Amino acid sequence: MTIPDFQSIMLPLLQHLADGQEQSNVETLGVLSDHFQLSDEERSQLLPCGVSTVFSNRVAWAKAHFKKAGLIDSPRRAVYRITDLGRDILREQPDRIDLKFLNRFPAHREFKNATRKAAGITQPAIEASPSDSGLTPEEHIELGYEQIREQLSDELLQKVREAAPDFFERLVIDLLLAMGYQPVEVIDGTGRRTSQMSRNAGNSAHDSDASRGILNTSTGC
């Protein structure tokens, strides 16, 4: 199956902590990975930033929201346990726990409001459905970055297509120079000189390495 979003992780996470024992991050990740029947590839899939795995990041955010709501606490670093409030919630036998569910707790509402205030967001919050809030903050940032990069790439490509031929030639030359190529003169079999781009510009004009230039920029006698 696919990696679940962090809200889908919430109920199984709280159920895992139901026995009241302290659970480490490593133990919890192992149990939840088995619960969701994640493949080895899914367990090791990294965020685009490469700092942590997608699944561990989502579990961490589920824990963070639970802690803010008061359903779990952390007696020491990287160790968690359920609280009395968390046990009360499990006794209700909810079908799902998500951000909308956690909104019933004043501490969690206060946390959300403080976060919005710190971000400079003043308009009223719109209640998010489980389907449109499945990404963690890191994933939202990565997604936004990818969308902006794709948009800029499309706009740049369109401008290049609309540009005059001489602009395109200059652009190619600038790119080759940025990639480490240098202009060299090459004499072909007819004695004609051609200006080409080569990664080995230090060789003579007659050097065979230089003759492998990939762009003919001008010709002469």
N, C-alpha and C positions, 0 to 999 in steps of 0.2 A: 504494500500500500504506500501511498505518498506520505510525506512528512506532515503531520497534523499541524494546524495553526496553534498559536499559544493558548487561545481560548478553549479549543477542543482538548487541550492537555489538562485544563484546570481540574475537572472532576476526577479523572483518574489519579492525578497528583494528590488531591486531598484524601482520596480513598487509600492511597498507598501509605499515607501518614496516619491513618485511622487508629493504629495500635498504640499510638502515643509515644513510641520509641523515637529516639533521635536518629535521623537518617542523613547520611552524608550526600553530597552532590553526586559522587561517583555511584553510590548504591542506587540512588533515585534514578539517575540516567539509565542505568542498566535495566532496572525493573520496568521503567516506562518504555524503553526501546523494545523490550520483549512484549509488553502489553500491546503496543501498536504494530508489532511484527515488522519492524523496520529491517531492511536488508543491510548488509555490511556497508554498501555504497551510501545508503541514506544515513546511516549512523555517522559516517565520516565526512559527509558533504559539508564543505566550508561555506561560510558567508563570503561574498565577493572580496571583503577586506582581508580575509584569510586569518583572522584573529581567533575565531572560535567556530564550532560546527553550528549549522542551522538549528539542529534539534536542541543542543544544549542552550543556545541563546533563547529559544522559545520557552524552554523549561524555566530558565532563569527569570524571564519576564512574568510567567505565570506565578512563580514564587514571589516576585516583587509585589505584584498586585494583591496576592493573598496576605502578605505581610502588612501592607498598608491598610487592608481591610480588617486586620486583626484575626484572621483565620489560622495563621501559623506564626511562629516566632523563630528566632535564631539564637540559641543559647551561646553559640560561638561560631567563629568563621566557618562558612561552607557546611554548616550543620543546621537542620531544620526539624521542627516537630509541630504537631497540631496543637491548637489551643482549645479551651473549653468552647469558645464560640464556633470554632471549626467543627467540633464534635456535634454541636447543636445543629449546624447546617446539614451534616451528613444524616442526622436523625430525620430530617425532613425528606430524605430520599429524593433529591432533585434529579431530574433527567439530564440537566446540563447546568454548568456554572460558567458564566461569561461576564463581560464587563457590565452589561445591563443588569445582571443578577447582583453583582457587587455594588451597584449604585445604591442599594438599600442601606448600606453601612455608612454612617456619617464620616468616619475616618477616611474611607475611600473617596467619598465625594470631596472632602477637603483636600485630599492629595491631588485629585484631578484638577480642582479649581486653582490650587497653588501652582501646578504645572502650567496651566494655561496662562496664568498671570505672569509667570516668569518668562513665558514665550511671547508676551505682549499681545495675547489674544483676548479681545474684550467682548466679542459677540457671544450670545448664549450658545452653550454646547448643544450639538445635535446628537441625539441618542444614536449610537452606531449599532447596526445589526451585526450578528456574529459573522456574517459572510463578508462584510466590508471592513472589518477591523482585525483580520487575522494576521496581519504583518506586525512585527515588532518595530520599535522606533528605528533600529539600525537598518532593517529591511526597507522601511519607508524611505530612508535617506538614500540607500543604494538604488532603489527603484527610481526615485526622483532624479538622481544623478544620471542614470542610464537614459531616462526619457529626455533630459536636457541635452545630453551628448548626441542622442539620435537626431533630435530636432536640429541642432547646430550642424551636424553632418549633412543632413538633407538640404539645409539652406545653403551651406557652402558648396555642395555638389551642384545645386541648381545655378548658383552664381557662376561657377566655373563653366558650366555648359552654355551659359548665355554670353560668356566673355568672348572677345575677339581672339583669333588664332595666335597672334603674337603674344597676347597675355598668357595663353595656355603654355606656349613654348617657354616663356620666362619662368612660369610657375614650375614646370618640370625641371628646369635647370636649377632653380633655387632649392627644390626638394633634393635633387641629386647632390648638390653642394652640402646641404644639411646632413645628408647620409654619409658624407665623407669622400665623395667623388671629387676629382679635380680635373680641370680642362687640360688636355695634352694635344700636341700635334702629331698626327700619324701620316706617314707616307705610304700610299698603297702601291700596288704593282705597276701602275702606270706613271708613277712619279708625282701624282697629285697629292697635295697636302690637304688633310681634313682635320678639323678641330673636334675632338671627341672627349667624352668624360670617362675617367678611369679611376679606380681605387688605388692605383699604383702610379701616381703622377710623378714620382721621383725618378722614374726610368727615362731613358732617352727616347726621342721621337721614333727611333727604329726598333725599340725594344718590343719583343713579341707580347709581353704582358700588357703593354700599353695598347697594342693593336686590338685588344679585346674590349675597347670602349663601347659603350652601349648607346650613345646618342651622338649623332652627327649634327653639330650646331652651325657649322659654316664650311664653305669650301673656298679654295684659292688655288693659285698657280704654284 
